[in-house]
Amino acid sequence: NGGFGVVIMGNSTKRYLGNVVVGNAFRNNVDAIGLSTCDRNVVANNTFEGNGGFNVIVGWVNPFATWDVTSNNNTITRNNMTEGISGVLILYSHHNIVSENNIINTTDQGITFLSKSYYAGPPIVTNNSICNNVIVNCTFGLIMSSESYRGLGSLNNVSGNIVRNTELGVYIYDSGNNTITNNDIMDNAFGMYLDSENNLLRLNKMHSNVYNFVNYWDVLPFSRMQDSQLINDIDATNLINGKRLYYLLNQSDLNINPSTYPDAGYLVVRNCTNIKIENMSFSNNGVGLAFHGCSNITIANVTVNDNLVGISATDLTDSEVRNSVFQRNLHGCQVIDGENITISNNVILNNTIHQLLSKVSSYLVLTQRSMLELTVSYMNRPISNGIYLELIRNSTIIDNLVSQNEIGIYLVHVSYNVFKNNTMTNNTYNFGVGGHLWPLFWDGLQTSPYLTNDVDTSNTVDGKPIYWWINRQYEQVPSDAGYVILVNCTKMMMKNLVLQNNFHGALLAGVSDSLISNNTIRNTGIGIFIGGSYFGDRKLADNLVSGNNVTKSGVGIRANILDSMVSNNILKNNLAGMDIYSFGNVTIAKNLVVNNTNPPLDEWVFGYPFHAYGWGHWGWPEWFVYYKNGVGIISRVNSTIRDNMIRDNYYGIYVWGGNKIYHNNFINNNEHVLPWERGLGNNIWDNGYPNGGNYWSNYNGTDLYKGPNQDQPGSDGIGDTPQIIDENNRDNFPLTGMFSNLNATSEQQVQVICNSTLSDFQFNGTAICFNVTGAEGTTGFCRICIPRALISNAYRIFVNGTEVSYSLLPCSNNTHNYLYFTYEHSTQEVVIITELPSTLVLPLFTSITLIATILIKKKEKQ
């Protein structure tokens, strides 16, 4: 019941040697045995029960020690350990023997050899022997790990161990040169996970694991591979569910089928040519089939299921994958760096993270994050793909059925390929183009090769055709479009489309002088993306993005644009409403940006909202998690942001410098302005007096004064003190009511600042009419700016038929009058008319009220 049961700890001048801890029972301690600065100890035949921390920790780090705390040449054998965080933990130490121990039900590791770079002495774990132990029902079974990738652990012997019912059976993550033999690894989520080099593997049995054998090097991108050699020495004496692991190196002219390789359970082909693989099945491993540096490979009638990766190929040429089935893998078929490849007539089905988690959920003792570290480091991609192609050239992808994956077909830096008759259905994202859209330092004068592919309308997403148009002008995208890519196009029209369940709703690359309007887009990574090859590209100019409705996406509108307008869009329930990078003269106006924030947790994948991965190539998932998600408007530089409703987002707006921001309503955002560690730059947050700045729902100032200096008695709808944003940013004229810019005619607008909810605005040629609603028993106000061209004479104002007084503010001028009046809340009808002779007032008012009532009832009926 103590802290440590037994501690053998030397000091800076003395190392304790040759101690024996035998035949004891350790119960209910925090930690049981600690060895530090001591060597050649024996810990044997002890019983450990119910200890809360480490049962045996070797090389224990004394927090006060500045000397070598390793503990070497120890023997830990024939102990029985039940519960605790860890069975045996070896830190920074060498030449230890850990053998014949029974370790059951630890909440973290069974046996762990660990080295971290912050240790003051030589950070090595070498020449240890871990043999004939039984590890059952632990989170992690046997781990040899280090903090950084190379140089921390090697030359260890792992043999004869039995590891069962763990989240991760055997995990080797060190600098390698270990011997791993005769281990029996069964009924784990991951059997053996190898992320290490130059190891010798012999006679290991991995069976009935969800993923029996995972070798990081078997799917590593070509740029880190060495074509002429294998990274580890793994021969066919190693078995997976009774079948053999085959690594083929520098071979040619082989037919691999059930007759020639009847016992193949895992196949890696490297630096080979003219290999034909037919009628085989591969399942329950890190990868079903892997190819590196190969040519003339044929894969036909193969079934690959329940792996992390179905097929992984790098540096592949003149090869084909046909008539095969890839299902229930984390990733289906991926090819990185290849040419003259045909992928045809395959069924690629249900390759998702969700099915992976369903298979391993019973093993997850900690959290999904531990799985994230393994699967993402293995693939460097956190969400699943049916077909993933990167740096592929002059290839043909035809007649594939791709269904129920997270991303159906995903293209990164591919060029001059042909896609025909591919059917993508019921994928979270059916189709997507990622990565950089232009090669580095591309001059932008020609079409990017990454966007030069032949993708015709025979390719469909949920039954609707893909339109991939290049170098078009004066055309409208057909109304049946399911996915749109426009490349180097001008004077185009994309309107009234319904686009959903793709990586982008619409990808517009180098598009100018075009209209993107009234489209409904949902469940995408990026709803509308507009981009160019370099800053200031005129191919991005003069676009109007207006009236679109984008919901449940990563970001509603993402655009790098010049001389353009983004207006009247509804951006709701996304992670971010819009992300605009202005190269000059961009206006963001009259958009409704609402509830862009975290989705429910059941829609998250591996610690991130799923749609954050739609921005994943730019590192956005981490960015969103750090900032808790939900940005209404992101405007980096040089935009005018006005007349927007920005409500109920986690953050209202995120800006760099050079923006002018006014007449926006910031309402009930968790924080109206996202604080960035580099500051907000210098922005202008108002349009001077009397126009004013923005409405901030958390503004706590008063409105007792008016005038440019807010020093004249009387209210004017503008706060008497500024809204301070940071030391370089302030709204000098914050509005005390919400701002509305209402169209009276096609040429004239009426601007209202009001603490009521406005509705049913009408102008009939002689009178203005609208309704105001607020909490009963409170006082409402309106400051209304009326163009003299609309109503030029003196005014009379009626609230529910009763004339009320108003103030004509001194800021009125020869073009606009500013009126301020108050009323008691409930729902009130406001009518503003010009001053007329008294004999005409009552009949005119009665007519106006009747017309307004008829219009309101007609609207309600509709």
Secondary structure, DSSP 8 states (H G I E B T S, - for coil): --SEEEEEE--SS--EE--EEES-EEES-SEEEEEESEES-EEES-EEES-SSEEEEES---TT--S-----S-EEES-EEESSSEEEEEES--S-EEES-EEE--SSEEEEEEE-TT-SS---EES-EEES-EEES-SEEEEEEESSSSSSEE--EEES-EEES-SEEEEEESSB--EEES-EEES-SEEEEE--SS-EEES-EEES-SEEEEEGGGS--GGG--TTS-SSEE-TTSEETTEEEEEEES-EEEEESTTT-TTEEEEEEES-EEEEEES-EEESSSEEEEEEEEEEEEEES-EEESSSEEEEEEEEEEEEEES-EEESSSEEEEEEEEEEEEEES-EEE---HHHHHHHHGGG-SS-HHHHHHHHHHHHS-SS-EEEEEEEEES-EEES-EEESSSEEEEEES-BS-EEES-EEES-SEEEEEES-SS-TT--SSS--GGG--EE-TTSEETTEEEEEEES-BS-B--TT-SEEEEES-BS-EEES-EEESSSEEEEEES-BS-EEES-EEES-SEEEEEE-SSTT-GGGBS-EEES-EEESSSEEEEEEEBSEEEES-EEESSSEEEEEEESS-EEEES-EEE--S---GGGEETTEEGGGGGGGGGTHHHHHHHTTS-EEEEE-SSEEEES-EEES-SEEEEE-SS-EEES-EEES-SEEE---TT---S-B----TTT---EETT------EETTTT-EES--SB-SS-EEEETTEEESS-BSSEEEEEESSSS-EEEEEESSEEEEEEE-SSEEEEEEE--TTSEEEEEEEEETTT--S-EEEEETTEEE--EE-TT--SSEEEEEEEEE-SEEEEEEEE---HHHHHHHHHHHHHHHHHHHHHHHH-
